[in-house]
Amino acid sequence: MASKKDYLRDPVRHIDITQHDVVPVVEAMRSMAYSARDLARAADIFDRMLRDRDCAVILCLAGSLISAGLKKVFADMVRCNMADAIVSTGANIVDQDFFEALGFRHYIADERLKAGLNDSDLLDLHIDRIYDTLIDEDELRICDDTVTKIADTLEPRPYSSREFLIEMGAYLERNRPKAEDSIVLEAYRRQVPIFCPAFSDCSAGFGLIAHYQKRGDGPKVSIDSVKDFYELALWKTRQPDTGLFMIGGGVPKNFAQDVTVATDIMGFEARMHKYAVQVTVADVRDGALSSSTLKEANSWGKVDTVYEQMVFSEATVAVPLLVGYAYHKGNWRGRQARHGNQVLDAVTAP
């Protein structure tokens, strides 16, 4: 049987949109049809969000995106003030981004592995497969243990995922990250709030359950998902307008859209999201949340319909074009940071 080193040989390399000016390609797509034209319109809408200085951008991440090579794209978005808040699955932020910041990597799986015929061998070697990428399970356990260590140092009380992720960013800052780019670290440095509404559904959950067991009947750290919702809704009320840039769907999509309804229930007047772009491979035939259209969201009072666009494409193809277009257009320059963590810490202190 092959060894672990035989499988974990070729690391995934994250695409660098700053090195590839895709503006002429995307602009040429405007005169095409089907998904190409949709993508070009979506790129225009995202660029419009960045030109609109009253608009705060919410970046939503679902699906296995960091392991697939998109980490630097999202880190650069935070670094360049192209994202003012993030709503994500825990897997992207903890199992993948934080994991790599600890010095670990994702690896390219050989073509033959995609069929699943070697999965039992991978299990024996403690290698996890994410379609055509691989991750070392033993290293992932170190990520779990690191979350436990962070929780053990904190005052025992309920935290929003945003508050806990600030502590994870602080941990990376103190211990010098082992990777050049990290969403968690860049967000910590630039006061960009990250929300993971299903925070326990990742390595953070394993780390926190270990913390729970160690503390027994004593006081312990917990994650308050209602506080997540409350904080994002409060953040929304402090923005004149908001735009959604959504990769995939699921919980991050619904959570970010629902804050417009939440603000109404809380007695605040907050507008629907003025802009919305979604990249997804789901369509309405499967009836899933990921495929519910942005026009449908308008009926719920969540998304305005003037500047919205669905792009039915796999993320690793569409995202470098969309974000690369906006980056090289340069309208993010001069955009002011909103320091969302600082704002929320001031109004939600325990």
N, C-alpha and C positions, 0 to 999 in steps of 0.2 A: 504493500500500500504506500502511496505517496506520503511524504511528510508535510507538516504544516508549512514549512518554508517553501515547498514546491507549489503550494496553492497561493500563499500570500507573497507574491513575487513582484507584481506590477501595480504600484499605487495609482489610484484615481487622481488625476490632475485637474484642478479647478480652473475653469475658463476665466480669462481675464478680459472683460469687455473693454477696458481702457486701451487695449492694444489693437482693437479691431473696429474701425469706423464703418458701421453698417448702414449709415444714413442713406447713401445712394441706393443700396439694395432695397431697403424698406420703402423708400420713396418710389422706386420703380414698381413695387408691388401694388401701389394705389391704382394702377391702370390694368391690373390683372383681374382675376375673379376668385370666387370661392374663399378659402381660408386666407389666401394671400391678401386680398383686399380687406378682409376683416382684421387681419393682423396690422396692416398699415393704418387703418382707422383707430385701432386700439392704441397704437404707438402715438398717434396724434393726441388722443385723449389723455394718455399718461403725461405727455409733454405739456399739455394744457394745464393739468393739475399742478405741475411744477411752476408754470408761468403765473398761475393764480396765487398771489401772495397771501390771500385770505384762506387758502385751502390747506388743510393738514392731511397728509397721506397716511393711510393705514395699509400696511403690507400684511397680507394673509398667506400663510404657508401651510399647505397640506400635501401629503404624499412624501415619498422618500427623496428629498431634493438635495440635501447637503451631501449625502453619500454618492449622489449621481454627478457631482462636479459643479454645483451652482453656489457653493459657499461664498466665494469671493464676490460674486455678483451682488449678493445680499449684504455682505459686509461693506462693499463699496457704496451701496445705496444708503446705509446708515452713515458712513464716513462723509458722504457728499450731501447730507441733508435731503436725500430723496425719499426717505421714509421717516415719519414722525412718531409712529407707534407700530408695533408688530403683534399680530395674533397668530399663533402657530400651534401645531401639534408638538407635544413634548419630545417626540422622537427626533424631529429636525433640530431642536434647540439643545437637547441634553445628550441623547444617544449618539448624535452625529456631530454637531458643532462643538459643544463642550468637550466631547470625547476627543476630537481632533486637537483642540486647544491643550489638552493634557499630553499631547505628543504622539497620539495614535493615528492610524490611517485606515482608510477604506481601500480595498484592492479590486482590481479588474478580475472577473471570473473568466476562465477559458470558455470558449463557445460551447463546448460539450457539457459544461455544468448547468447551462440554462434549462436543459431538459429535466433536471432533477434526478438523474440516474445515479449520481454520486453523493446524494444528500446524506446517506447513512455513513459514508466515509467522512464527510464533513462533520457530522455529529460526533463521531469518535474522536476527531481531532480538535474539537471545541472551536469549530469555525461556523459562523452563521452566514447564510446566503440571503441577500436582498436582490432577487432576480439575477442580474448579471454583475453584482458586486459582492465582495466578501468582507467580513469583519471578524476579528479575533475575539471570541467569547471571553477568554481569560482577561483580555484588556478591557472589555466592556464591564466585567465585574469590578475592575479597578475604578471605573467611572461610577458605578453604583456605590462603591465604598466611599468615594470622595464626597458624594452627596450626603451620605451618612455623617461623615466627619464635619461637613458644613452645618448640618442640622444640629449636631451635638454641641456646637459652639454658640448657638443662638438662644436668646431668651425664649423659654417655652410658652408659646401662644399661637393663635391662628394667624397665618400669613396668607396674603394673596400670592399667586404664582409670581406676579411682578416683583413683590418684595423679596421673595426667595431667590429669584433670578438676579436681583441686584447683589445679593450675597455671593452668588456664584461668580458674578463678574468681579467682585472685590477679591474673591479667592484667586482668580486668575491674575489680577493685577499684582497681588502680593507675591505670588509664586512664579511670576514670569511665564507667560504662555509659551508653549513649545511649538506653536504654529504661527505663521505670519498673519493670518486673517482669522478672526472669530467674531461672529455676530454678537454673542453674549458679551464679549469684552468691549467691542466698539459701542454697543448700546449702553453699557455701564459708563464708559468714558464720556459719552455724549448725552447722557440723561434721557435716552429713548426707552420708553416703557415696552417691555415684552410681556405678553399675556399668553399663558398656555392653559386654556380652560379645562382640558382633561390632563392635568399635570401628572397624575399618578399613572397614566398609561404610557410609561417609558422608564428609563433607568432611574429617574427621580422617584418613581413609585417604589422601586426595589430598595433604593437607598433610604427612603422615608419609612418603609415598613420595618427595616432593620433598626432604625432609630426608635420606632414605636416599641418594638419588642424589648430592646435594651432598657427602655424607661419603665416598662411594666405599668404599674398603677400610678406612677409619678407623673409630674407635669411634662408635657412634650410639645414639640413643634407639630402643627397640622396645617393643611392647606384649605383655605376657605374659598370655594369656587364662587359663592355669592359675592364675596368681596371683590373678586376679579371683575364680575359684571358691574358692580357698583362703581368701581374705580374707572373702568373704561367709559361708562356712561357719564361720570363726572368730567372726565377728560374731554368727551365729546361736547359737553355744554360750554366748554371754554374755547371752542374753535368756531370761528364764523361759518366756515364750510369745511366739509371733509370729502375725501375721495378714497375709493377702495381699489387696491391693486392686488388681485386675488389669484394665487396659484393653487389649483385644485379647488376642493369645496369642503364638505364635511363640517366639523365643529368650528374651525376657524372662520369659515365663510358665514355661517349662521350667527355665530357669536358677534362678529363685527357688524353684521346687518341689523341684528336685533337691538343694538344700543339706541337706535332712533326711537323704537317703541318704549324701551326702558326709560329714556329721558322723559317721555310723555307721561308715563306712569308715576315718575318721581315729581311731576309738576313743573318741569322745565320746558321751555320752548326751544326746541332744537330742530334744525332743518333735516330733511332727508339727505342722505349722501348725494352730493351734487354730481360726482363723477364715479364711474365704476367700470373696471375692466376685469374680466375673469378668463383665465386660461384653464381649460379642462378637456379631458377626453370623454367625459360622460355626456350623454344627451338625454332628452326627455323620455326616450323609450323605456329606460330602466326605472323611472320614477324616483330616483335617488336625490338626496339633497344637493349633491355635487352638480347635478344637471339642471336644477331649478333655475330658470332664466332670470336675468336681471329685470326684464319687463315684468315678470311675475312678482318680483320683490316690490315693485312699485305699488301693487294692489295692497300690500301690507304697510305702505307708508315708509319703506326703508330706503329705496333708491329712486332718484329722479330718472326720467327716461330720455332727457335731451342728450346727455353725454354718457352713454353706456355701450359696451361692446363685449360680446362673448367671442372668444377665440377657441375653436375646437382643435386643439393641437396638444401634443405631448410637451411637457414643460421644458425639457432640455433643448428642444428645437426652438420654441417660441420665446422663452425668457431672455436669452442672450440678444435676440433681435429687438425685442421691446425695450429692454433696459439699456442696451447698447445704443439704440436710436436716441433715447432721451439723454443719455450721458453725453454723446457727441454733439447733440444740438446745443448743449451747454446752458439751458435755461435754469438749471439747478444752482448755477453760480449766483451768489448774492442772496440766496434763500436763507432766512434766519432759522436757527435751531429753536425748537419750542421747549426744550428742557422738561419734557413731560413728567419724568420721575420727580424732579424737584417740585413741580407744581402739585403733584398728587401726594407726595410726602407731607406737604404743608397742610393739606386739607383732610388727610385720612390718618394722621398719626394716632397710634393706639392709646 
